[in-house]
Amino acid sequence: MSLNILVVGAGICGPAFATLLQRSNPKHKITILERFDSLRTSGQQVDLKTQAPHILRKMGLMETIKAHCVNETGLEMVDSTDKQVSYFPATAAGERRPGLTSEHEIMRGDMVQVLYDASVERNAALKPQIGSQGGILYRFGQTITALDQHPDEVEVTFSDGKKQGFDLVVAADGQGSRTRRLAFGEEVSDAAFKSLGIHGAYFSIPRIESEGSLARGHLAPGRRMIMTRTSDRPVTGVLLFAMEQSNRLRASYKEPQEAQKQAFSETFKDIEWQTDRLIEGLRNSEDFYAHELGQIKMGQLSTGRVVLLGDAGYCPSPFTGLGTNLCLMGAYILAGELARHGSDVKGALKSYEDEMRPFIDDCQRFSTGSLGLFFPYSRLGVWSMGKLMWAVSKVNGLFPQFQKVDNHDGCIREYPELKLKG
């Protein structure tokens, strides 16, 4: 039996899920809705580790992904004079060690483009077989304004006023998911956000000659952290994190972008490391984005025929480095369970919840207390943290054999129904 499915969000997990599910039955009709007028190919680096490379290999996309990976060879922490305090090399596949960089690092936009292209190309190849009765359709520049649940379908009202029924609605629209809010209610949706007490801003600035393949990090008094990531690209990605001034920064998110830029400029104006360059770059950036960091913890991943996928249902926070992995795991398992259960959508959603919960709990296992160590209040605290990171980096280099971890391929349930490569 073929299903008529609406996916809200054309980021990473929406197209990945659609491509995976279409393999099981090309006659599934999958509409991917994106509120922006075109594909959003901006964003910072994402890393692919644990189960993510295995899933991409199954999809036949890993070699394409590798061709788009950036050249980031590790992370160096520096002081205000640019002197290296500690160094952490990239983490190879099959290892777990402190650091920022994984073996496979790719810009979010490149990842989105690869998945989008794969879905479009596969859909075009199948068109003679499926005609107009199935396939993947992208609709840009629209949102949903209402969901009306029925036993056998969800009636969706779109921003253009039109209504349409679907067998399933998949919310893949990120941490601040509007679909989650419509389906579960504002109170439940808001309560699911568990703040880490950290505010982040992301933007790009022109690269300078001294920047190469190493990411760079700097800790500043006042509980602030700055990171730059160039990866041998023409521009440098900047990440600003602050654990102070939460009220001021949180209030700015309700204001125009210029007010947000001003709030972060004021917060970081005295950091004593590349200050002028970073503040000027922030004010002139065209890809600035800021938000409060947190995790999404939902008591259940579906209600009726609406299901949460990726950050909309279980964002682990950027500090875990596992968001993309969890997103691809969710896309794979949801597609697999729908393929396995056929017309039993409710049964598929229950199995999806059961299968995902251990992975979610593992990826969201996170100590906010230990995270606070990386945001010292004082100069003495910054100095002490620098010494600690230096010691960790030395031990990390001396005993790499203790950092080996098992291959994660065997952790993934096999779904022959998806007709994947391996």
C-alpha positions in Angstrom: 0.0 0.0 0.0 1.3 3.5 -0.9 1.1 6.4 1.6 0.5 10.1 1.1 2.9 11.8 3.5 3.7 15.4 4.2 7.2 16.2 5.5 7.6 19.7 7.0 11.2 20.9 6.6 13.7 20.5 3.7 16.8 20.4 5.8 18.8 17.3 6.4 16.4 14.7 7.9 13.4 15.6 5.7 14.9 14.7 2.3 16.9 11.8 3.9 13.7 10.3 5.2 11.8 10.8 1.9 14.7 9.2 -0.1 14.9 6.2 2.2 11.1 5.6 2.3 10.7 6.0 -1.5 13.1 3.1 -1.9 10.7 0.8 -0.2 7.8 1.8 -2.5 8.2 4.3 -5.3 4.5 4.9 -5.3 4.5 6.6 -2.0 3.5 10.2 -2.5 5.8 12.4 -0.3 5.4 16.2 -0.2 8.3 18.1 1.4 7.2 21.6 2.5 9.8 24.3 3.1 8.8 27.7 4.5 11.7 29.5 2.7 11.4 30.3 -1.0 14.4 28.1 -1.9 16.6 25.4 -0.4 18.6 26.8 2.6 22.2 26.0 2.0 23.7 28.1 4.7 24.9 27.0 8.1 28.0 25.9 10.0 29.9 22.6 9.8 28.3 19.3 10.9 30.2 16.2 11.7 29.3 12.7 10.7 30.2 10.0 13.2 28.9 6.9 14.9 26.0 5.5 12.8 25.8 8.4 10.3 28.5 7.2 7.9 27.0 3.7 7.9 23.5 5.0 7.0 25.0 7.2 4.2 26.9 4.2 2.8 23.6 2.3 2.8 22.1 5.1 0.8 25.0 5.1 -1.7 25.9 8.7 -0.8 29.0 8.4 1.4 31.5 8.8 -1.5 29.6 12.0 -2.6 29.6 13.2 1.0 33.4 12.6 1.3 34.0 14.7 -1.9 32.3 17.6 -0.2 34.0 17.2 3.2 36.1 20.1 4.5 39.7 19.9 5.4 39.7 20.5 9.2 42.6 18.7 10.8 41.9 19.4 14.4 41.4 22.1 17.1 43.9 24.4 18.8 43.0 26.4 21.8 44.8 29.8 21.9 45.3 32.6 24.4 44.7 36.3 23.8 48.2 36.6 22.1 47.3 33.8 19.7 49.7 31.4 21.4 48.6 27.7 21.3 47.5 26.5 24.7 46.5 23.0 23.7 45.9 20.9 20.5 43.4 18.1 19.7 43.7 16.3 16.4 40.8 15.2 14.3 39.1 12.1 15.7 39.3 9.2 13.3 36.4 6.7 12.7 36.3 4.1 15.4 37.8 6.4 18.1 36.4 8.6 20.8 38.6 11.3 22.2 38.3 14.9 23.3 38.1 17.5 20.5 35.9 19.2 18.1 36.8 17.7 14.7 35.6 14.4 13.4 37.0 12.5 10.4 34.1 13.5 8.2 33.2 17.2 8.5 30.9 18.8 6.0 29.2 22.2 5.7 25.5 22.0 6.5 24.6 23.5 3.2 26.6 21.0 1.2 25.0 18.2 3.2 21.5 19.6 2.5 22.3 19.9 -1.2 23.6 16.4 -1.6 20.5 14.9 0.0 18.2 17.2 -2.0 20.0 16.3 -5.3 19.8 12.6 -4.4 16.0 12.8 -3.8 15.4 14.7 -7.0 17.6 12.5 -9.2 16.0 9.3 -7.9 12.6 10.7 -8.3 13.3 11.7 -11.9 14.6 8.2 -12.6 11.5 6.6 -11.3 9.0 9.0 -12.9 8.3 6.8 -15.9 7.4 4.0 -13.6 5.3 5.9 -11.0 3.8 8.6 -13.2 1.9 11.3 -11.3 0.6 8.9 -8.7 3.7 8.9 -6.4 7.2 10.3 -5.9 8.7 13.2 -4.0 7.4 16.8 -4.5 9.0 19.9 -3.0 6.9 22.9 -2.2 8.8 26.1 -1.2 7.6 29.3 0.4 4.7 27.8 2.3 3.9 26.8 5.9 1.1 25.0 7.7 -1.3 26.9 9.9 -3.5 24.1 11.3 -3.7 20.4 11.8 -7.0 18.6 12.2 -6.6 15.0 13.3 -8.9 12.2 12.1 -8.7 8.4 12.7 -7.4 7.8 9.2 -5.8 11.0 8.2 -4.5 14.5 9.1 -6.2 17.4 7.5 -3.6 20.1 6.9 -4.3 23.8 6.4 -1.6 25.6 4.4 -0.6 29.2 4.6 -2.3 29.8 1.2 -5.6 28.7 2.8 -5.8 25.4 0.9 -6.5 22.2 2.8 -5.4 18.7 2.1 -5.5 15.3 3.8 -2.4 13.1 4.5 -1.9 9.7 5.9 1.0 11.0 8.0 2.6 14.4 8.8 6.4 14.3 9.6 7.7 17.3 11.6 11.3 17.8 10.5 11.3 21.6 11.0 14.0 21.9 13.7 14.4 22.7 17.3 11.7 25.4 17.3 9.3 23.3 15.3 6.0 25.0 14.5 4.5 21.7 13.6 5.3 20.3 17.1 3.5 23.3 18.6 0.4 22.7 16.4 0.3 19.0 17.0 1.1 18.8 20.7 0.0 22.2 21.9 2.0 25.2 23.0 2.4 24.2 26.6 3.8 20.8 25.8 6.0 22.1 23.1 7.5 24.9 25.2 8.1 22.5 28.2 10.1 20.2 25.9 12.8 22.8 25.5 15.5 22.3 28.2 17.9 25.3 28.1 21.6 24.8 28.7 21.9 28.4 29.8 24.1 29.1 26.7 23.4 31.5 23.9 25.1 31.1 20.5 25.7 33.3 17.5 27.0 32.0 14.1 28.3 33.9 11.1 31.0 34.0 8.5 33.8 36.5 8.0 36.6 36.8 5.4 39.5 34.5 6.0 43.0 35.8 6.9 46.3 34.4 5.7 47.3 32.9 9.1 44.2 30.7 9.2 44.5 27.2 7.8 43.0 23.8 8.4 42.8 24.0 12.2 39.8 25.1 14.1 40.7 27.6 16.8 39.1 28.2 20.2 39.5 30.9 22.8 38.1 31.1 26.3 37.4 34.6 27.7 36.5 35.7 31.2 32.9 36.4 31.9 31.9 32.9 30.8 32.4 33.4 27.0 33.8 31.1 24.3 34.8 31.9 20.7 35.6 29.4 18.0 36.7 29.9 14.4 36.6 27.3 11.7 38.2 27.9 8.3 38.9 24.4 7.0 40.9 25.8 4.0 37.8 27.6 2.7 37.7 31.2 1.5 35.7 32.3 4.6 35.9 31.6 8.3 33.0 30.5 10.3 32.7 32.1 13.7 30.8 30.7 16.7 30.2 32.9 19.8 28.9 31.3 23.0 28.0 33.1 26.2 26.6 31.8 29.6 26.1 35.3 30.9 23.6 38.1 30.0 21.0 35.5 29.3 18.1 37.9 29.8 19.5 40.5 27.4 20.4 37.9 24.7 17.1 36.0 25.1 15.1 39.2 24.8 16.9 40.1 21.6 15.6 37.0 19.7 12.1 38.7 19.6 13.7 41.8 18.0 15.0 42.4 14.4 18.3 40.9 13.5 20.2 44.1 13.9 19.1 44.2 17.6 20.4 40.6 18.0 23.7 41.6 16.4 24.0 44.6 18.7 23.3 42.4 21.8 26.1 40.0 20.9 28.4 42.8 19.9 28.1 44.3 23.4 28.5 40.9 25.0 31.8 40.2 23.2 33.3 43.7 22.8 36.1 43.2 25.3 37.2 39.6 24.6 40.9 40.6 23.9 41.2 38.1 21.0 40.7 39.3 17.4 38.2 41.7 18.9 37.9 44.3 16.1 37.9 41.6 13.4 35.2 39.6 15.0 32.9 42.4 16.0 33.2 44.1 12.7 32.6 40.8 10.9 29.5 40.2 13.1 28.0 43.5 12.3 28.6 43.1 8.5 27.7 39.5 8.2 25.0 38.4 5.9 24.5 34.9 7.4 24.1 35.8 11.1 22.0 33.5 13.2 21.6 33.4 17.0 19.6 31.3 19.4 19.5 29.8 22.9 21.0 26.4 23.1 19.1 23.5 24.6 17.8 20.0 24.2 14.3 19.0 23.1 12.9 16.3 25.4 9.5 15.0 24.4 7.6 12.4 26.4 6.4 10.9 23.2 7.4 11.3 19.6 4.0 11.1 17.9 0.4 12.1 18.5 -2.2 10.6 16.2 -0.7 10.7 12.7 1.9 13.4 13.4 5.4 12.3 14.2 8.5 14.2 15.2 11.8 13.7 13.4 15.3 15.0 14.2 15.8 18.2 16.2 12.0 18.8 16.3 11.7 15.8 18.6 15.1 15.1 20.2 17.6 17.8 19.6 20.7 16.8 21.6 22.4 20.3 21.4 25.3 21.3 19.2 27.8 20.6 22.1 27.2 16.9 21.8 28.2 16.8 18.1 25.5 14.1 17.6 22.6 16.1 16.1 23.2 15.0 12.5 23.8 11.4 13.6 20.6 11.4 15.5 18.7 13.0 12.7 19.9 10.4 10.1 19.2 7.6 12.6 15.6 8.9 13.0 15.1 9.2 9.2 16.4 5.6 8.7 14.4 4.0 11.5 11.1 5.9 10.7 11.4 5.0 7.0 12.2 1.4 7.9 9.3 1.0 10.3 6.8 2.5 7.9 8.1 0.1 5.2 7.9 -2.8 7.5 4.4 -2.1 8.8 2.8 -1.2 5.5 -0.7 0.3 6.1 -0.3 0.1 9.9 0.9 3.6 10.4 0.2 3.6 14.1 2.1 0.4 14.6 5.0 1.9 12.7 5.0 5.0 14.9 5.1 2.9 18.1 8.0 0.8 16.8 9.8 4.0 15.7 9.5 5.4 19.3 10.7 2.1 20.8 13.7 1.8 18.5 14.7 5.5 18.8 14.4 6.0 22.5 17.7 4.2 23.5 19.6 6.2 20.9 18.0 9.5 22.0 18.7 8.8 25.7 22.3 8.0 24.9 22.9 11.1 22.7 21.2 13.4 25.2 23.2 12.1 28.1 24.9 15.4 28.9 26.2 17.1 32.0 25.4 20.8 32.1 27.6 21.1 35.2 30.7 19.8 33.4 29.9 22.1 30.4 30.1 25.0 32.8 33.8 24.3 33.3 34.4 25.5 29.8 32.9 28.9 30.7 35.1 30.3 33.5 34.1 33.5 35.2 37.6 35.0 35.9 41.0 35.3 34.3 42.3 32.8 36.9 39.6 30.4 35.8 40.5 30.8 32.2 44.2 30.2 33.0 43.3 27.1 35.1 41.1 25.7 32.3 43.9 26.2 29.8 46.2 24.2 32.0 43.6 21.4 32.3 43.0 21.3 28.6 46.8 21.1 28.0 47.1 18.2 30.3 44.1 16.4 28.7 45.6 17.0 25.2 48.9 15.4 26.3 47.3 12.4 27.9 45.0 12.1 24.8 48.1 11.9 22.6 50.0 9.4 24.8 47.2 6.8 25.1 45.2 6.7 21.9 44.8 3.0 22.3 42.4 3.5 25.2 40.2 5.7 23.0 39.1 2.9 20.6 35.4 2.2 20.4 33.4 -0.5 18.7 32.2 0.0 15.2 28.5 1.2 15.3 27.4 -0.6 12.2 26.0 -3.5 14.1 23.9 -1.2 16.4 21.5 -0.4 13.5 18.5 -2.6 12.9 18.4 -3.9 9.3 15.4 -3.1 7.2 15.5 -5.2 4.0 12.2 -3.5 3.1 14.1 -0.3 2.3 16.1 -2.1 -0.4 19.4 -0.4 0.5 22.8 -1.4 -0.7 24.3 -3.0 2.4 
